[in-house]
Amino acid sequence: MNVLQLLKERIEDELHKKNKPRTVVFWYDEQGEHTVESLKEELADQPIHVRTLTRNNFFSLKIEIETEKKDESFLIYANFAKPEKEKIICLIWSCTVQNLKQIQRLYLQNSYK
């Protein structure tokens, strides 16, 4: 059984067998064998958004998943190995710091409307 078939089964299991309203699946592809476009094509029959995780988009993905589309399912694809726990914390911190100016700018724009 290939990886894409396993992903489909995991998504179906989460949404249908476990009767969850949504699911968020993370896939770390150490070999980087796929692209978001190919995954979208392969998973077109699944009710799921496919997104790429990078060093610079963690925070924006978090906002999309937890606030903008909190009732929808996601496959988060990373074309690198799963980082160690300590590196994940550093990644989150780095992304948060990088986006702090953007957050401040959005806050200021909205507070003066």
C-alpha positions as CSV (number, residue, x, y, z in Angstrom):
1,M,0.0,0.0,0.0
2,N,1.4,3.4,-1.0
3,V,1.6,6.5,1.2
4,L,-1.2,8.3,-0.6
5,Q,-3.6,5.4,0.0
6,L,-2.6,5.4,3.7
7,L,-3.3,9.1,3.9
8,K,-6.7,8.6,2.3
9,E,-7.5,5.9,4.8
10,R,-6.4,8.0,7.7
11,I,-8.5,11.0,6.6
12,E,-11.6,8.7,6.0
13,D,-11.0,7.0,9.4
14,E,-10.8,10.3,11.2
15,L,-13.8,11.9,9.5
16,H,-16.2,9.0,9.1
17,K,-15.3,6.1,11.4
18,K,-14.5,8.2,14.4
19,N,-17.2,10.6,13.3
20,K,-15.1,13.8,13.9
21,P,-16.4,17.0,12.3
22,R,-12.8,17.8,11.1
23,T,-9.3,16.5,11.1
24,V,-5.8,18.0,10.8
25,V,-3.2,15.6,9.5
26,F,0.5,16.4,9.5
27,W,2.7,14.6,7.0
28,Y,6.5,15.0,7.1
29,D,7.9,13.7,3.8
30,E,11.6,13.4,4.4
31,Q,12.3,12.6,0.8
32,G,10.2,15.4,-0.5
33,E,8.6,13.1,-3.1
34,H,5.4,15.1,-3.5
35,T,4.1,18.6,-4.1
36,V,1.0,20.3,-2.9
37,E,-0.4,20.3,-6.4
38,S,0.1,16.5,-6.8
39,L,-1.5,16.0,-3.4
40,K,-4.4,18.2,-4.2
41,E,-5.0,16.1,-7.4
42,E,-4.7,12.8,-5.5
43,L,-6.9,13.9,-2.7
44,A,-9.5,15.7,-4.8
45,D,-12.2,13.3,-3.6
46,Q,-11.5,14.1,0.0
47,P,-13.1,17.0,1.9
48,I,-9.7,18.4,2.9
49,H,-7.5,21.4,2.2
50,V,-3.8,20.7,1.4
51,R,-1.2,23.2,2.6
52,T,2.6,23.2,2.7
53,L,4.4,23.8,6.0
54,T,7.5,25.9,5.7
55,R,9.8,27.8,8.1
56,N,8.0,31.0,7.3
57,N,4.3,30.1,7.3
58,F,3.6,28.3,10.5
59,F,1.8,31.3,12.1
60,S,-0.3,32.0,9.0
61,L,-1.3,28.3,8.8
62,K,-2.2,28.3,12.4
63,I,-4.5,31.3,11.9
64,E,-6.1,29.8,8.9
65,I,-6.7,26.4,10.6
66,E,-7.8,27.7,14.0
67,T,-9.7,30.8,13.2
68,E,-10.5,31.3,9.5
69,K,-11.5,27.7,8.6
70,K,-12.0,26.1,12.0
71,D,-14.7,23.7,10.8
72,E,-12.7,22.4,7.8
73,S,-10.1,19.6,7.5
74,F,-6.5,20.0,6.5
75,L,-3.5,18.0,5.4
76,I,-0.3,19.9,6.3
77,Y,2.5,18.7,4.1
78,A,6.1,19.3,5.0
79,N,8.8,18.2,2.5
80,F,11.4,17.6,5.3
81,A,11.9,15.3,8.2
82,K,9.9,15.8,11.3
83,P,11.9,18.1,13.6
84,E,12.9,17.1,17.1
85,K,10.7,18.6,19.8
86,E,13.3,21.3,20.7
87,K,13.5,22.4,17.0
88,I,9.8,22.6,16.8
89,I,9.7,25.0,19.7
90,C,12.4,27.1,18.0
91,L,10.5,27.0,14.7
92,I,7.3,28.2,16.4
93,W,9.3,31.0,18.2
94,S,11.1,32.0,15.0
95,C,7.8,32.2,13.0
96,T,6.1,34.1,15.8
97,V,8.9,36.7,16.0
98,Q,8.9,37.1,12.2
99,N,5.2,37.7,12.1
100,L,5.1,40.1,15.1
101,K,5.4,43.2,12.9
102,Q,2.7,41.9,10.6
103,I,0.4,41.3,13.6
104,Q,1.1,44.8,15.0
105,R,0.4,46.3,11.6
106,L,-2.9,44.5,11.3
107,Y,-3.9,45.5,14.8
108,L,-3.1,49.1,14.2
109,Q,-5.0,49.1,10.9
110,N,-8.0,47.6,12.5
111,S,-8.0,49.7,15.6
112,Y,-8.2,53.0,13.6
113,K,-11.2,52.0,11.5
